[in-house]
Amino acid sequence: MKKYSVKLSVLSLLLIIMLTACGGNENVNEADGEQTYSFKVSMVTPPSHGWTVTAEKFNEELQSRSNGRMSVQVFPSEQLGSEADMVQQMETGTLDFGFITNAYLSTRSESLNAWFMPFLFEDLEEASQARRSEEAKEMLNELEAQGLVGLDFSFAGERHVLMKDKAIKSREDLTGQKLRIIGNPVMQEFWTDLGVSPTPMPLGEVYSSLQTGVIDGIDIDLDALVSLNLQEIANDLTLTKHMQFPAVAVMSQKVFESLSPEDQEIVKEAMEAAVEWGVEDAIQREKGNLEFVKQEGLNIVEDFDTASFKPIQDQIYSKYSKNELIQSFIENNQ
């Protein structure tokens, strides 16, 4: 009897694990003759970040456009694993959607490095308009090779330099500084060529690393800065606007292809509407976040002269223009 109980307990545990691993598309039910779907979407950013609230908006749009048949549960802050884990789950169909940083996906799809060409866009609004270009659409199409359906680009904000104790007023001030960056080849080369000691690390480690002096500063957007409360431990912010930072809104190709053409269209339209809303939200957040950190006492360097960065910019443009799609993207946005 005891052996039977042990076997039953093991089987029950295995069943729970299997059900937990299933993606939202496995929870398909029949209601009034129509299929209903409970999806999952994951991202690395905290709950208050723009990408996370854009995912919440996607849920609203999805429910509205499907008359309640579709919904999506949002999992922020790497609750379902790292971005590599998320992509793997989408490849197998156990995760439905992800807002994956362009930095990570560009390590798997070269053309996405186009978004990290330094000083390519004047501001966030100009960058968001480029997501409608033919080149941007082709970048999304190339993700099919990864088992992903590229839906859109969602922007977090412009990239600036936050330092714990040193105001960056010129290119020379960056020399020798330990700067946290996102692990991306373009960013690595950009900062290395400027004499910085670039230090890739997960977003969740930034607060303690900046606080303890493991790093001197960080390449960051204002939304992440405020979401992580970095204004509590840093003193100087230089508005370099050297890049705009997108996430790629993607869906598991397996899950997408399991939907009817009509439901596929609902998903695409709901995401487009959510991202449009998110872009406007990001533009307003940029203004609001800047005002907030000023009130919090950060020393802001606003009139930063980027002329000395031009040789590095040209060097990177030349190198990455070997990819025809990146070359076309640069030419059409300069």
Secondary structure, 3 states (H helix, E strand, C coil): CHHHHHHHHHHHHHHHHHHHHCCHHHCCEEECCEEEEEEEEEECCCCCCHHHHHHHHHHHHHHHHCCCCEEEEEECCCCCCCHHHHHHHHHHCCCCEEEEEHHHHCCCCHHHHHHHCCCCCCCHHHHHHHCCCHHHHHHHHHHHHHCEEEEEEEEEEEEEEEECCCCCCCHHHHCCCEEEECCCHHHHHHHHHCCCEEEECCHHHHHHHHHHCCCCEEEEEHHHHHHCCHHHCCCEEECCCCCEEEEEEEEEHHHHHHCCHHHHHHHHHHHHHHHHHHHHHHHHHHHHHHHHHHHCCCEEECCCCCHHHHHHHHHHHHHHCCCHHHHHHHHCCC
